Amino acid sequence: YEPSANFGNWLYFSGLGCDPKRRHFRSVSQGERWDPEGSYIQRCVHPLVGLGPLHTHRPWLANPVPPGYTLPCVDVQSQIKWVWRGE
């Protein structure tokens, strides 16, 4: 673990810096691709233990929302549209 490299990588994928390319880390699609059952997420986010893969990767869609899970502070769908519109 190298803190300065990790910090730089997060900045790079968040689209900050002098690189003109638009990069956005899509955590939901990456999680579905590399952790389809959501076992890593459930190991780290305890309120999601016992949910199926769909709600592990998208807990804000669960009805009811799992106790102890905090809803996102932004509307996820609007952020997806923002990324693909190119703003």
Biopython code that builds the backbone (N, CA, C, O; Angstrom):
import numpy as np
from Bio.PDB.StructureBuilder import StructureBuilder

atoms = [
    (1, "TYR", "N", (0.841, -1.179, 0.000)),
    (1, "TYR", "CA", (0.000, 0.000, 0.000)),
    (1, "TYR", "C", (0.880, 1.233, 0.000)),
    (1, "TYR", "O", (1.709, 1.412, 0.892)),
    (2, "GLU", "N", (0.706, 2.063, -0.975)),
    (2, "GLU", "CA", (1.443, 3.323, -1.084)),
    (2, "GLU", "C", (0.430, 4.463, -1.100)),
    (2, "GLU", "O", (-0.237, 4.684, -2.111)),
    (3, "PRO", "N", (0.307, 5.197, 0.025)),
    (3, "PRO", "CA", (-0.735, 6.236, 0.110)),
    (3, "PRO", "C", (-0.702, 7.252, -1.021)),
    (3, "PRO", "O", (-1.756, 7.633, -1.531)),
    (4, "SER", "N", (0.472, 7.697, -1.420)),
    (4, "SER", "CA", (0.513, 8.728, -2.462)),
    (4, "SER", "C", (0.040, 8.174, -3.807)),
    (4, "SER", "O", (-0.625, 8.883, -4.562)),
    (5, "ALA", "N", (0.370, 6.927, -4.117)),
    (5, "ALA", "CA", (-0.096, 6.333, -5.368)),
    (5, "ALA", "C", (-1.604, 6.102, -5.308)),
    (5, "ALA", "O", (-2.309, 6.348, -6.287)),
    (6, "ASN", "N", (-2.098, 5.636, -4.176)),
    (6, "ASN", "CA", (-3.530, 5.390, -4.024)),
    (6, "ASN", "C", (-4.307, 6.698, -4.173)),
    (6, "ASN", "O", (-5.324, 6.738, -4.865)),
    (7, "PHE", "N", (-3.840, 7.758, -3.533)),
    (7, "PHE", "CA", (-4.498, 9.051, -3.631)),
    (7, "PHE", "C", (-4.515, 9.535, -5.078)),
    (7, "PHE", "O", (-5.525, 10.044, -5.564)),
    (8, "GLY", "N", (-3.388, 9.371, -5.754)),
    (8, "GLY", "CA", (-3.315, 9.781, -7.161)),
    (8, "GLY", "C", (-4.252, 8.980, -8.044)),
    (8, "GLY", "O", (-4.858, 9.532, -8.963)),
    (9, "ASN", "N", (-4.381, 7.689, -7.780)),
    (9, "ASN", "CA", (-5.287, 6.857, -8.573)),
    (9, "ASN", "C", (-6.732, 7.287, -8.379)),
    (9, "ASN", "O", (-7.492, 7.348, -9.346)),
    (10, "TRP", "N", (-7.123, 7.586, -7.143)),
    (10, "TRP", "CA", (-8.503, 8.026, -6.906)),
    (10, "TRP", "C", (-8.772, 9.352, -7.612)),
    (10, "TRP", "O", (-9.847, 9.547, -8.179)),
    (11, "LEU", "N", (-7.810, 10.252, -7.581)),
    (11, "LEU", "CA", (-7.981, 11.518, -8.306)),
    (11, "LEU", "C", (-8.096, 11.278, -9.808)),
    (11, "LEU", "O", (-8.935, 11.878, -10.480)),
    (12, "TYR", "N", (-7.254, 10.403, -10.320)),
    (12, "TYR", "CA", (-7.248, 10.093, -11.746)),
    (12, "TYR", "C", (-8.609, 9.555, -12.186)),
    (12, "TYR", "O", (-9.159, 10.011, -13.188)),
    (13, "PHE", "N", (-9.151, 8.595, -11.449)),
    (13, "PHE", "CA", (-10.423, 7.990, -11.835)),
    (13, "PHE", "C", (-11.621, 8.879, -11.528)),
    (13, "PHE", "O", (-12.699, 8.674, -12.085)),
    (14, "SER", "N", (-11.449, 9.856, -10.657)),
    (14, "SER", "CA", (-12.557, 10.769, -10.390)),
    (14, "SER", "C", (-12.641, 11.868, -11.446)),
    (14, "SER", "O", (-13.572, 12.673, -11.438)),
    (15, "GLY", "N", (-11.667, 11.900, -12.350)),
    (15, "GLY", "CA", (-11.705, 12.868, -13.440)),
    (15, "GLY", "C", (-11.017, 14.173, -13.114)),
    (15, "GLY", "O", (-11.165, 15.143, -13.858)),
    (16, "LEU", "N", (-10.265, 14.231, -12.021)),
    (16, "LEU", "CA", (-9.559, 15.455, -11.646)),
    (16, "LEU", "C", (-8.133, 15.422, -12.177)),
    (16, "LEU", "O", (-7.576, 14.353, -12.427)),
    (17, "GLY", "N", (-7.560, 16.579, -12.342)),
    (17, "GLY", "CA", (-6.181, 16.647, -12.775)),
    (17, "GLY", "C", (-6.054, 17.236, -14.163)),
    (17, "GLY", "O", (-7.026, 17.740, -14.726)),
    (18, "CYS", "N", (-4.853, 17.173, -14.713)),
    (18, "CYS", "CA", (-4.584, 17.824, -15.999)),
    (18, "CYS", "C", (-4.756, 16.878, -17.184)),
    (18, "CYS", "O", (-4.518, 17.287, -18.320)),
    (19, "ASP", "N", (-5.153, 15.652, -16.964)),
    (19, "ASP", "CA", (-5.381, 14.703, -18.053)),
    (19, "ASP", "C", (-6.699, 15.056, -18.745)),
    (19, "ASP", "O", (-7.731, 15.111, -18.077)),
    (20, "PRO", "N", (-6.701, 15.296, -20.059)),
    (20, "PRO", "CA", (-7.932, 15.722, -20.733)),
    (20, "PRO", "C", (-8.975, 14.612, -20.904)),
    (20, "PRO", "O", (-10.116, 14.907, -21.260)),
    (21, "LYS", "N", (-8.621, 13.358, -20.665)),
    (21, "LYS", "CA", (-9.566, 12.270, -20.866)),
    (21, "LYS", "C", (-10.577, 12.225, -19.729)),
    (21, "LYS", "O", (-10.259, 12.561, -18.588)),
    (22, "ARG", "N", (-11.789, 11.810, -20.050)),
    (22, "ARG", "CA", (-12.841, 11.712, -19.040)),
    (22, "ARG", "C", (-12.903, 10.283, -18.536)),
    (22, "ARG", "O", (-13.297, 9.375, -19.268)),
    (23, "ARG", "N", (-12.515, 10.084, -17.294)),
    (23, "ARG", "CA", (-12.557, 8.761, -16.701)),
    (23, "ARG", "C", (-13.430, 8.807, -15.458)),
    (23, "ARG", "O", (-13.333, 9.727, -14.646)),
    (24, "HIS", "N", (-14.268, 7.818, -15.328)),
    (24, "HIS", "CA", (-15.122, 7.729, -14.154)),
    (24, "HIS", "C", (-15.144, 6.288, -13.706)),
    (24, "HIS", "O", (-15.401, 5.386, -14.504)),
    (25, "PHE", "N", (-14.880, 6.070, -12.447)),
    (25, "PHE", "CA", (-14.895, 4.722, -11.895)),
    (25, "PHE", "C", (-16.339, 4.360, -11.588)),
    (25, "PHE", "O", (-16.973, 4.981, -10.735)),
    (26, "ARG", "N", (-16.850, 3.369, -12.274)),
    (26, "ARG", "CA", (-18.232, 2.949, -12.092)),
    (26, "ARG", "C", (-18.247, 1.776, -11.118)),
    (26, "ARG", "O", (-18.106, 0.619, -11.514)),
    (27, "SER", "N", (-18.419, 2.092, -9.854)),
    (27, "SER", "CA", (-18.281, 1.077, -8.808)),
    (27, "SER", "C", (-19.330, -0.019, -8.902)),
    (27, "SER", "O", (-19.024, -1.172, -8.598)),
    (28, "VAL", "N", (-20.549, 0.291, -9.308)),
    (28, "VAL", "CA", (-21.591, -0.736, -9.390)),
    (28, "VAL", "C", (-21.258, -1.741, -10.488)),
    (28, "VAL", "O", (-21.268, -2.947, -10.242)),
    (29, "SER", "N", (-20.966, -1.264, -11.687)),
    (29, "SER", "CA", (-20.678, -2.203, -12.778)),
    (29, "SER", "C", (-19.377, -2.963, -12.533)),
    (29, "SER", "O", (-19.270, -4.133, -12.900)),
    (30, "GLN", "N", (-18.388, -2.316, -11.918)),
    (30, "GLN", "CA", (-17.148, -3.021, -11.585)),
    (30, "GLN", "C", (-17.416, -4.111, -10.544)),
    (30, "GLN", "O", (-16.890, -5.220, -10.647)),
    (31, "GLY", "N", (-18.229, -3.788, -9.551)),
    (31, "GLY", "CA", (-18.569, -4.791, -8.537)),
    (31, "GLY", "C", (-19.316, -5.969, -9.127)),
    (31, "GLY", "O", (-19.040, -7.119, -8.782)),
    (32, "GLU", "N", (-20.255, -5.693, -10.010)),
    (32, "GLU", "CA", (-21.018, -6.772, -10.642)),
    (32, "GLU", "C", (-20.122, -7.650, -11.519)),
    (32, "GLU", "O", (-20.328, -8.858, -11.626)),
    (33, "ARG", "N", (-19.150, -7.034, -12.127)),
    (33, "ARG", "CA", (-18.260, -7.806, -13.001)),
    (33, "ARG", "C", (-17.267, -8.659, -12.221)),
    (33, "ARG", "O", (-17.073, -9.832, -12.541)),
    (34, "TRP", "N", (-16.638, -8.080, -11.201)),
    (34, "TRP", "CA", (-15.548, -8.760, -10.510)),
    (34, "TRP", "C", (-15.958, -9.429, -9.202)),
    (34, "TRP", "O", (-15.206, -10.247, -8.671)),
    (35, "ASP", "N", (-17.122, -9.102, -8.679)),
    (35, "ASP", "CA", (-17.633, -9.717, -7.450)),
    (35, "ASP", "C", (-19.126, -9.960, -7.625)),
    (35, "ASP", "O", (-19.934, -9.353, -6.922)),
    (36, "PRO", "N", (-19.511, -10.848, -8.563)),
    (36, "PRO", "CA", (-20.922, -10.982, -8.923)),
    (36, "PRO", "C", (-21.839, -11.371, -7.767)),
    (36, "PRO", "O", (-23.014, -11.005, -7.775)),
    (37, "GLU", "N", (-21.342, -12.091, -6.788)),
    (37, "GLU", "CA", (-22.176, -12.473, -5.645)),
    (37, "GLU", "C", (-22.193, -11.405, -4.553)),
    (37, "GLU", "O", (-23.027, -11.458, -3.649)),
    (38, "GLY", "N", (-21.282, -10.441, -4.630)),
    (38, "GLY", "CA", (-21.229, -9.366, -3.642)),
    (38, "GLY", "C", (-20.593, -9.771, -2.329)),
    (38, "GLY", "O", (-20.823, -9.119, -1.311)),
    (39, "SER", "N", (-19.797, -10.836, -2.323)),
    (39, "SER", "CA", (-19.221, -11.328, -1.067)),
    (39, "SER", "C", (-18.237, -10.334, -0.451)),
    (39, "SER", "O", (-18.199, -10.190, 0.771)),
    (40, "TYR", "N", (-17.441, -9.645, -1.272)),
    (40, "TYR", "CA", (-16.505, -8.668, -0.731)),
    (40, "TYR", "C", (-17.253, -7.479, -0.135)),
    (40, "TYR", "O", (-16.912, -7.001, 0.947)),
    (41, "ILE", "N", (-18.262, -7.011, -0.839)),
    (41, "ILE", "CA", (-19.057, -5.888, -0.342)),
    (41, "ILE", "C", (-19.698, -6.250, 0.990)),
    (41, "ILE", "O", (-19.674, -5.456, 1.931)),
    (42, "GLN", "N", (-20.277, -7.456, 1.071)),
    (42, "GLN", "CA", (-20.937, -7.870, 2.307)),
    (42, "GLN", "C", (-19.943, -8.034, 3.453)),
    (42, "GLN", "O", (-20.298, -7.855, 4.619)),
    (43, "ARG", "N", (-18.699, -8.374, 3.120)),
    (43, "ARG", "CA", (-17.680, -8.488, 4.163)),
    (43, "ARG", "C", (-17.335, -7.123, 4.750)),
    (43, "ARG", "O", (-16.992, -7.011, 5.927)),
    (44, "CYS", "N", (-17.428, -6.092, 3.921)),
    (44, "CYS", "CA", (-17.044, -4.746, 4.363)),
    (44, "CYS", "C", (-18.231, -3.892, 4.806)),
    (44, "CYS", "O", (-18.067, -3.012, 5.651)),
    (45, "VAL", "N", (-19.409, -4.130, 4.261)),
    (45, "VAL", "CA", (-20.599, -3.333, 4.582)),
    (45, "VAL", "C", (-21.606, -4.263, 5.252)),
    (45, "VAL", "O", (-22.437, -4.880, 4.586)),
    (46, "HIS", "N", (-21.521, -4.353, 6.557)),
    (46, "HIS", "CA", (-22.276, -5.341, 7.324)),
    (46, "HIS", "C", (-23.797, -5.254, 7.173)),
    (46, "HIS", "O", (-24.441, -6.302, 7.206)),
    (47, "PRO", "N", (-24.406, -4.100, 7.012)),
    (47, "PRO", "CA", (-25.866, -4.088, 6.831)),
    (47, "PRO", "C", (-26.343, -4.811, 5.577)),
    (47, "PRO", "O", (-27.531, -5.108, 5.455)),
    (48, "LEU", "N", (-25.443, -5.098, 4.647)),
    (48, "LEU", "CA", (-25.845, -5.745, 3.403)),
    (48, "LEU", "C", (-25.727, -7.268, 3.450)),
    (48, "LEU", "O", (-26.073, -7.947, 2.483)),
    (49, "VAL", "N", (-25.245, -7.803, 4.558)),
    (49, "VAL", "CA", (-25.108, -9.255, 4.692)),
    (49, "VAL", "C", (-26.480, -9.911, 4.560)),
    (49, "VAL", "O", (-27.444, -9.500, 5.207)),
    (50, "GLY", "N", (-26.553, -10.930, 3.718)),
    (50, "GLY", "CA", (-27.794, -11.666, 3.537)),
    (50, "GLY", "C", (-28.644, -11.200, 2.369)),
    (50, "GLY", "O", (-29.623, -11.858, 2.019)),
    (51, "LEU", "N", (-28.285, -10.073, 1.759)),
    (51, "LEU", "CA", (-29.028, -9.618, 0.579)),
    (51, "LEU", "C", (-28.560, -10.386, -0.645)),
    (51, "LEU", "O", (-27.439, -10.896, -0.667)),
    (52, "GLY", "N", (-29.395, -10.473, -1.648)),
    (52, "GLY", "CA", (-29.005, -11.084, -2.912)),
    (52, "GLY", "C", (-28.055, -10.178, -3.674)),
    (52, "GLY", "O", (-27.846, -9.028, -3.288)),
    (53, "PRO", "N", (-27.471, -10.696, -4.767)),
    (53, "PRO", "CA", (-26.503, -9.895, -5.532)),
    (53, "PRO", "C", (-27.049, -8.563, -6.043)),
    (53, "PRO", "O", (-26.337, -7.560, -6.003)),
    (54, "LEU", "N", (-28.290, -8.528, -6.520)),
    (54, "LEU", "CA", (-28.842, -7.274, -7.035)),
    (54, "LEU", "C", (-28.839, -6.194, -5.963)),
    (54, "LEU", "O", (-28.371, -5.081, -6.203)),
    (55, "HIS", "N", (-29.357, -6.515, -4.781)),
    (55, "HIS", "CA", (-29.454, -5.505, -3.724)),
    (55, "HIS", "C", (-28.139, -5.304, -2.982)),
    (55, "HIS", "O", (-27.971, -4.300, -2.289)),
    (56, "THR", "N", (-27.212, -6.234, -3.116)),
    (56, "THR", "CA", (-25.887, -5.988, -2.548)),
    (56, "THR", "C", (-25.188, -4.896, -3.348)),
    (56, "THR", "O", (-24.532, -4.026, -2.775)),
    (57, "HIS", "N", (-25.324, -4.940, -4.654)),
    (57, "HIS", "CA", (-24.681, -3.931, -5.509)),
    (57, "HIS", "C", (-25.503, -2.651, -5.629)),
    (57, "HIS", "O", (-24.960, -1.591, -5.939)),
    (58, "ARG", "N", (-26.797, -2.745, -5.387)),
    (58, "ARG", "CA", (-27.690, -1.579, -5.467)),
    (58, "ARG", "C", (-28.628, -1.565, -4.252)),
    (58, "ARG", "O", (-29.837, -1.737, -4.411)),
    (59, "PRO", "N", (-28.095, -1.364, -3.056)),
    (59, "PRO", "CA", (-28.936, -1.452, -1.848)),
    (59, "PRO", "C", (-30.018, -0.390, -1.778)),
    (59, "PRO", "O", (-31.012, -0.589, -1.079)),
    (60, "TRP", "N", (-29.870, 0.723, -2.468)),
    (60, "TRP", "CA", (-30.893, 1.772, -2.444)),
    (60, "TRP", "C", (-32.169, 1.324, -3.143)),
    (60, "TRP", "O", (-33.208, 1.965, -2.990)),
    (61, "LEU", "N", (-32.113, 0.218, -3.919)),
    (61, "LEU", "CA", (-33.306, -0.303, -4.580)),
    (61, "LEU", "C", (-34.075, -1.301, -3.710)),
    (61, "LEU", "O", (-35.208, -1.658, -4.032)),
    (62, "ALA", "N", (-33.471, -1.747, -2.621)),
    (62, "ALA", "CA", (-34.129, -2.725, -1.746)),
    (62, "ALA", "C", (-35.331, -2.086, -1.064)),
    (62, "ALA", "O", (-35.298, -0.910, -0.701)),
    (63, "ASN", "N", (-36.376, -2.860, -0.894)),
    (63, "ASN", "CA", (-37.571, -2.358, -0.218)),
    (63, "ASN", "C", (-37.959, -3.354, 0.857)),
    (63, "ASN", "O", (-38.450, -4.434, 0.529)),
    (64, "PRO", "N", (-37.763, -3.043, 2.102)),
    (64, "PRO", "CA", (-37.209, -1.795, 2.650)),
    (64, "PRO", "C", (-35.682, -1.776, 2.571)),
    (64, "PRO", "O", (-35.038, -2.811, 2.400)),
    (65, "VAL", "N", (-35.125, -0.577, 2.700)),
    (65, "VAL", "CA", (-33.676, -0.419, 2.745)),
    (65, "VAL", "C", (-33.171, -1.133, 3.989)),
    (65, "VAL", "O", (-33.786, -1.007, 5.048)),
    (66, "PRO", "N", (-32.069, -1.882, 3.900)),
    (66, "PRO", "CA", (-31.570, -2.625, 5.053)),
    (66, "PRO", "C", (-31.317, -1.711, 6.260)),
    (66, "PRO", "O", (-30.771, -0.618, 6.109)),
    (67, "PRO", "N", (-31.716, -2.162, 7.459)),
    (67, "PRO", "CA", (-31.453, -1.360, 8.668)),
    (67, "PRO", "C", (-29.951, -1.111, 8.827)),
    (67, "PRO", "O", (-29.146, -2.031, 8.679)),
    (68, "GLY", "N", (-29.591, 0.101, 9.122)),
    (68, "GLY", "CA", (-28.192, 0.460, 9.316)),
    (68, "GLY", "C", (-27.496, 0.910, 8.047)),
    (68, "GLY", "O", (-26.359, 1.378, 8.101)),
    (69, "TYR", "N", (-28.162, 0.776, 6.896)),
    (69, "TYR", "CA", (-27.561, 1.236, 5.644)),
    (69, "TYR", "C", (-27.972, 2.681, 5.403)),
    (69, "TYR", "O", (-29.153, 3.016, 5.481)),
    (70, "THR", "N", (-27.010, 3.524, 5.115)),
    (70, "THR", "CA", (-27.273, 4.929, 4.843)),
    (70, "THR", "C", (-27.459, 5.124, 3.346)),
    (70, "THR", "O", (-26.615, 4.709, 2.553)),
    (71, "LEU", "N", (-28.553, 5.747, 2.964)),
    (71, "LEU", "CA", (-28.820, 5.996, 1.551)),
    (71, "LEU", "C", (-27.774, 6.936, 0.962)),
    (71, "LEU", "O", (-27.212, 7.755, 1.689)),
    (72, "PRO", "N", (-27.500, 6.836, -0.347)),
    (72, "PRO", "CA", (-26.556, 7.760, -0.980)),
    (72, "PRO", "C", (-27.006, 9.214, -0.817)),
    (72, "PRO", "O", (-28.202, 9.497, -0.761)),
    (73, "CYS", "N", (-26.043, 10.125, -0.743)),
    (73, "CYS", "CA", (-26.370, 11.538, -0.569)),
    (73, "CYS", "C", (-26.676, 12.209, -1.909)),
    (73, "CYS", "O", (-27.098, 13.366, -1.935)),
    (74, "VAL", "N", (-26.470, 11.502, -3.019)),
    (74, "VAL", "CA", (-26.818, 12.014, -4.346)),
    (74, "VAL", "C", (-27.732, 10.997, -5.023)),
    (74, "VAL", "O", (-27.739, 9.818, -4.668)),
    (75, "ASP", "N", (-28.488, 11.459, -5.985)),
    (75, "ASP", "CA", (-29.329, 10.574, -6.765)),
    (75, "ASP", "C", (-28.447, 9.832, -7.759)),
    (75, "ASP", "O", (-27.888, 10.438, -8.673)),
    (76, "VAL", "N", (-28.323, 8.526, -7.582)),
    (76, "VAL", "CA", (-27.413, 7.732, -8.393)),
    (76, "VAL", "C", (-27.757, 7.842, -9.881)),
    (76, "VAL", "O", (-26.859, 8.002, -10.707)),
    (77, "GLN", "N", (-29.025, 7.761, -10.229)),
    (77, "GLN", "CA", (-29.424, 7.833, -11.633)),
    (77, "GLN", "C", (-29.047, 9.162, -12.275)),
    (77, "GLN", "O", (-28.622, 9.192, -13.430)),
    (78, "SER", "N", (-29.197, 10.263, -11.537)),
    (78, "SER", "CA", (-28.829, 11.557, -12.115)),
    (78, "SER", "C", (-27.318, 11.642, -12.333)),
    (78, "SER", "O", (-26.870, 12.292, -13.278)),
    (79, "GLN", "N", (-26.539, 11.007, -11.487)),
    (79, "GLN", "CA", (-25.091, 11.024, -11.660)),
    (79, "GLN", "C", (-24.674, 10.199, -12.867)),
    (79, "GLN", "O", (-23.739, 10.566, -13.578)),
    (80, "ILE", "N", (-25.363, 9.086, -13.103)),
    (80, "ILE", "CA", (-25.069, 8.277, -14.280)),
    (80, "ILE", "C", (-25.360, 9.079, -15.536)),
    (80, "ILE", "O", (-24.573, 9.053, -16.482)),
    (81, "LYS", "N", (-26.485, 9.796, -15.559)),
    (81, "LYS", "CA", (-26.821, 10.628, -16.718)),
    (81, "LYS", "C", (-25.798, 11.732, -16.898)),
    (81, "LYS", "O", (-25.419, 12.049, -18.025)),
    (82, "TRP", "N", (-25.342, 12.329, -15.785)),
    (82, "TRP", "CA", (-24.355, 13.395, -15.839)),
    (82, "TRP", "C", (-23.067, 12.898, -16.471)),
    (82, "TRP", "O", (-22.469, 13.596, -17.290)),
    (83, "VAL", "N", (-22.632, 11.701, -16.101)),
    (83, "VAL", "CA", (-21.385, 11.155, -16.637)),
    (83, "VAL", "C", (-21.495, 10.928, -18.131)),
    (83, "VAL", "O", (-20.585, 11.286, -18.878)),
    (84, "TRP", "N", (-22.591, 10.340, -18.578)),
    (84, "TRP", "CA", (-22.722, 10.003, -19.991)),
    (84, "TRP", "C", (-23.084, 11.201, -20.867)),
    (84, "TRP", "O", (-22.885, 11.153, -22.081)),
    (85, "ARG", "N", (-23.616, 12.286, -20.268)),
    (85, "ARG", "CA", (-23.878, 13.496, -21.050)),
    (85, "ARG", "C", (-22.587, 14.235, -21.361)),
    (85, "ARG", "O", (-22.519, 15.006, -22.319)),
    (86, "GLY", "N", (-21.569, 13.999, -20.555)),
    (86, "GLY", "CA", (-20.286, 14.632, -20.805)),
    (86, "GLY", "C", (-20.139, 16.006, -20.196)),
    (86, "GLY", "O", (-19.383, 16.831, -20.709)),
    (87, "GLU", "N", (-20.839, 16.266, -19.120)),
    (87, "GLU", "CA", (-20.713, 17.581, -18.478)),
    (87, "GLU", "C", (-19.515, 17.617, -17.569)),
    (87, "GLU", "O", (-19.246, 18.641, -16.941)),
]
sb = StructureBuilder()
sb.init_structure("model")
sb.init_model(0)
sb.init_chain("A")
sb.init_seg("    ")
for serial, (resi, resn, name, xyz) in enumerate(atoms, 1):
    if name == "N":
        sb.init_residue(resn, " ", resi, " ")
    sb.init_atom(name, np.array(xyz, "f"), 0.0, 1.0, " ", f" {name:<3s}", serial, name[0])
structure = sb.get_structure()
